[in-house]
Amino acid sequence: FAIDLAELVREGEVPMSRVDDAVRRILRLKFRLGLFDTPDTFRENYPDFGSEKFAQIATAAAEESEVLLKNENGILPLKKGQKILVTGPNANSMRCLNGGWSYTWQGHMADLYTEQYNTIYEAMCNKFGASNVILEQGVTYVPQGSYDEENAPQIEKAVAAARKADVIVACIGENSYCETPGNINEMALSENQQQLANSLHFLCVFHFKRLLFKKL
């Protein structure tokens, strides 16, 4: 946009008066907000920045924004002592939990700044005990790659691990991104993630039918 606009101004297609008008409106708003009265900000003027109080508010906002679509057969809350498979590319990633424009632009270096926090897998281990939680992601992202770059899938390992588990927690979805590098043309999951979800779903249905057949 910036390059094209400059060319259009030089070519006379967009008059400078149009640019001046746009800039004037921006500056007018900044003056009204007092941004030119104190052009610099200082840490001591914001004592609650990064405070525990704000952390609690952020946690409450995150908890209240969660949406439970279904809870068929009373699966939730998960019971202690169950074997739990945590799978999917978002299962053990701080990048996915923080998103773009958090610790870094695209969010790809979040792990360097979040040692005090937990991934979904780590939180499950803390809650149910590491011996009861299996991590086999099946699909993983390239750590320092673009938001849609995935390593070669290992879905068969996730399916094999699912056979040993009572419950599957599938953490699938988008990787972090923002601005132009994250422009997407559709909302569908990647082919690898779709295959992972379908394979695990097929295993669950097959296992349920086999149990039902045994009861009959």
C-alpha positions as CSV (number, residue, x, y, z in Angstrom):
1,F,0.0,0.0,0.0
2,A,2.7,2.5,1.0
3,I,4.7,1.9,-2.1
4,D,1.7,2.0,-4.5
5,L,0.3,5.2,-2.8
6,A,3.7,7.0,-3.2
7,E,3.7,6.1,-6.9
8,L,0.2,7.3,-7.3
9,V,1.0,10.6,-5.7
10,R,4.0,11.1,-7.9
11,E,1.9,10.2,-11.0
12,G,-0.7,12.7,-9.9
13,E,-3.5,10.1,-9.6
14,V,-3.8,10.9,-5.9
15,P,-3.5,14.6,-4.9
16,M,-1.3,15.6,-2.0
17,S,-4.4,17.3,-0.6
18,R,-5.9,13.9,-0.1
19,V,-2.8,12.7,1.8
20,D,-2.7,15.9,3.9
21,D,-6.3,15.5,4.8
22,A,-5.7,11.9,6.0
23,V,-2.6,12.9,8.0
24,R,-4.4,15.9,9.5
25,R,-7.2,13.7,10.9
26,I,-4.7,11.3,12.5
27,L,-2.8,14.2,14.1
28,R,-6.0,15.8,15.3
29,L,-7.0,12.7,17.1
30,K,-3.6,12.3,18.7
31,F,-3.7,15.9,19.9
32,R,-7.2,15.3,21.4
33,L,-5.9,12.2,23.2
34,G,-3.0,14.2,24.7
35,L,-0.4,12.0,23.0
36,F,1.8,15.1,22.2
37,D,1.6,16.3,25.8
38,T,3.5,13.3,27.0
39,P,5.1,11.7,24.0
40,D,7.1,9.2,26.1
41,T,5.7,6.6,28.5
42,F,7.4,5.6,31.7
43,R,7.2,2.4,33.7
44,E,6.5,4.3,37.0
45,N,3.4,5.8,35.5
46,Y,1.9,2.3,35.1
47,P,2.4,0.5,38.4
48,D,0.0,-2.3,37.6
49,F,1.7,-3.2,34.3
50,G,2.6,-6.9,34.4
51,S,1.2,-7.2,37.9
52,E,-0.4,-10.2,39.6
53,K,-3.7,-8.3,39.6
54,F,-3.7,-8.0,35.9
55,A,-2.6,-11.6,35.5
56,Q,-5.6,-12.7,37.5
57,I,-7.9,-10.6,35.3
58,A,-6.4,-12.1,32.2
59,T,-6.8,-15.6,33.6
60,A,-10.5,-15.0,34.4
61,A,-11.1,-13.6,30.9
62,A,-9.5,-16.7,29.3
63,E,-11.6,-19.0,31.5
64,E,-14.8,-17.2,30.8
65,S,-14.2,-17.2,27.1
66,E,-14.0,-21.0,26.9
67,V,-16.9,-22.7,25.2
68,L,-18.0,-26.3,25.8
69,L,-20.0,-27.5,22.8
70,K,-20.8,-31.0,23.9
71,N,-20.2,-33.3,26.9
72,E,-21.7,-36.5,25.7
73,N,-21.8,-39.4,28.2
74,G,-20.4,-37.2,30.9
75,I,-16.8,-37.5,29.8
76,L,-15.9,-34.2,31.5
77,P,-14.6,-33.5,34.0
78,L,-11.9,-36.1,33.4
79,K,-11.4,-38.6,36.1
80,K,-8.2,-39.2,38.1
81,G,-6.4,-42.4,37.2
82,Q,-7.5,-42.4,33.5
83,K,-4.8,-42.8,30.8
84,I,-5.0,-39.7,28.8
85,L,-3.5,-39.2,25.3
86,V,-2.6,-35.6,24.5
87,T,-2.2,-35.2,20.8
88,G,-2.1,-32.7,17.9
89,P,0.3,-29.9,16.9
90,N,-1.0,-27.5,19.6
91,A,-0.6,-30.0,22.5
92,N,2.9,-28.9,23.6
93,S,3.4,-25.5,22.1
94,M,3.5,-22.1,23.9
95,R,3.5,-20.4,20.5
96,C,-0.1,-21.6,19.8
97,L,-1.3,-20.5,23.2
98,N,0.2,-17.0,23.0
99,G,-0.4,-16.1,19.3
100,G,1.2,-13.4,17.2
101,W,2.1,-10.0,18.6
102,S,2.7,-11.5,22.0
103,Y,6.3,-12.1,22.9
104,T,7.4,-11.9,19.3
105,W,5.8,-10.7,16.0
106,Q,4.6,-14.0,14.7
107,G,4.8,-15.7,18.1
108,H,7.4,-18.2,17.0
109,M,9.8,-17.6,19.9
110,A,7.3,-17.7,22.7
111,D,9.1,-20.7,24.3
112,L,12.1,-18.5,25.2
113,Y,9.9,-16.3,27.5
114,T,7.4,-18.6,29.0
115,E,9.2,-21.0,31.2
116,Q,6.9,-20.2,34.1
117,Y,3.8,-21.2,32.2
118,N,2.5,-24.5,31.0
119,T,1.6,-26.0,27.7
120,I,-1.6,-28.1,27.5
121,Y,0.4,-31.3,27.9
122,E,2.3,-29.9,30.9
123,A,-0.9,-28.7,32.5
124,M,-2.4,-32.1,32.1
125,C,0.7,-33.7,33.7
126,N,0.4,-31.4,36.6
127,K,-3.3,-32.1,37.0
128,F,-3.4,-35.9,36.5
129,G,0.2,-37.0,37.0
130,A,2.8,-37.5,34.3
131,S,2.5,-41.3,34.5
132,N,-1.2,-41.0,33.4
133,V,-0.5,-38.7,30.4
134,I,0.8,-39.8,27.0
135,L,2.2,-37.2,24.6
136,E,2.1,-38.4,20.9
137,Q,1.3,-35.4,18.7
138,G,1.0,-37.1,15.3
139,V,1.3,-33.7,13.6
140,T,3.9,-31.0,14.6
141,Y,4.8,-27.6,13.4
142,V,8.3,-26.6,12.2
143,P,9.5,-24.6,15.3
144,Q,11.0,-21.6,13.6
145,G,9.0,-21.9,10.4
146,S,6.0,-20.2,8.9
147,Y,2.6,-20.7,10.7
148,D,1.6,-23.4,8.2
149,E,4.8,-25.4,8.0
150,E,4.4,-28.9,9.4
151,N,6.9,-31.7,9.9
152,A,6.4,-35.1,8.3
153,P,3.3,-36.5,10.1
154,Q,3.6,-39.5,12.4
155,I,-0.1,-40.2,12.7
156,E,0.4,-44.0,13.1
157,K,2.3,-43.3,16.4
158,A,-0.6,-41.2,17.7
159,V,-3.1,-44.0,16.8
160,A,-1.0,-46.6,18.5
161,A,-0.8,-44.5,21.6
162,A,-4.5,-43.9,21.5
163,R,-5.0,-47.7,21.9
164,K,-3.4,-47.5,25.3
165,A,-5.5,-44.5,26.5
166,D,-8.9,-44.1,28.0
167,V,-9.4,-40.5,26.8
168,I,-8.0,-38.5,23.9
169,V,-7.4,-34.8,24.2
170,A,-6.8,-33.6,20.6
171,C,-5.3,-30.2,20.4
172,I,-5.7,-29.2,16.8
173,G,-6.2,-25.8,15.1
174,E,-4.1,-23.0,13.9
175,N,-0.6,-22.0,14.6
176,S,0.2,-18.4,15.6
177,Y,0.5,-15.7,13.0
178,C,-0.4,-12.1,12.3
179,E,-0.5,-9.6,9.5
180,T,0.5,-10.6,5.9
181,P,2.4,-13.8,6.7
182,G,-0.9,-15.2,8.1
183,N,-3.2,-14.3,5.3
184,I,-5.3,-17.4,4.7
185,N,-7.7,-18.4,1.9
186,E,-9.9,-20.8,3.8
187,M,-10.6,-21.9,7.4
188,A,-10.1,-25.7,7.0
189,L,-7.5,-27.5,9.0
190,S,-4.4,-28.8,7.2
191,E,-4.7,-32.2,5.5
192,N,-2.4,-33.7,8.1
193,Q,-4.6,-32.5,11.0
194,Q,-7.7,-33.7,9.3
195,Q,-6.2,-37.1,8.8
196,L,-5.1,-37.2,12.4
197,A,-8.6,-36.3,13.6
198,N,-10.3,-38.8,11.3
199,S,-7.9,-41.6,12.2
200,L,-8.5,-41.1,15.9
201,H,-12.2,-40.8,15.4
202,F,-12.3,-44.0,13.4
203,L,-10.4,-45.8,16.2
204,C,-12.8,-44.6,18.9
205,V,-15.9,-45.6,16.9
206,F,-14.3,-49.0,16.1
207,H,-13.4,-49.6,19.7
208,F,-16.9,-48.6,20.9
209,K,-18.5,-51.0,18.4
210,R,-16.2,-53.8,19.5
211,L,-17.1,-53.3,23.1
212,L,-20.8,-53.1,22.3
213,F,-20.5,-56.4,20.3
214,K,-18.8,-58.1,23.3
215,K,-21.6,-57.0,25.6
216,L,-24.2,-58.4,23.2
